[in-house]
Amino acid sequence: MREGYGGTGPGVITPDGCAVELYSRLPVGDEPDVIAAAVPAGAHILELGSGVGRVTRPLLERGFAVTAVDESPQMLERVSGARTICSPIEALDLGETFDVVLLASFLVHAGDTEVRRRLLRTCARHMVDGGCVLIQREGEDFHARVPRERVDPSGCTIRIVSSEPVGDGAHSVCAEYEFPDATWTQTFLSRPLSKEQFEEALEEAGLRVDRYLTEDRMWVRAVRGS
């Protein structure tokens, strides 16, 4: 298990604390709609951190070609219909480029600043000239409105139990996922980023915001910096 990360519950737990069985149960949200509205029809998408393919499947159904990347072979075993690559995102260098690079699941908030830099560099080097990177950010009150809970359409009660500063700007976040027949927990490190800090991080990787795709600014379309 990666330092600062952990998880409990039935089945395989990945190095960042994610439970394979949990993510196989959770339904997709509005991510495919946001993505489809922001990129050309039929684009080839490099999906970084695909997990079990919750977003992959609806993108394939919409006619996109998807290359799904995840560091967990057990996650990728659940992905069907897409080319899959097992690799840590920050170490990925395929020697090819894509119309769209997708970095969802709040991965840009990696607790380790150097890991975040490497994630964004991976995005930049795999994007075609004229392409884009789509990034999902945390909500601006993610760490302030704690504890909180909501009931997912799957019937799962999702709780953010705590978010505690652990030094150097990072927080340790504890989440709980409760189904009638099983409960999972995940602990992970997350670094809050203001809009300005986020845009500075993009600039460091040679990227810039093209536009924010949602009113809450959680979804962003980035392009090469000028």
PyMOL commands that set and color helices and strands:
alter all, ss='L'
color gray80, all
select helices_A, chain A and resi 20-25+31-38+56-61+73-76+89-91+107-109+113-125+195-204
alter helices_A, ss='H'
color red, helices_A
select strands_A, chain A and resi 6-8+44-48+65-70+83-86+98-103+127-136+148-151+157-167+170-178+183-190+207-212+219-224
alter strands_A, ss='S'
color yellow, strands_A
deselect
rebuild
show_as cartoon
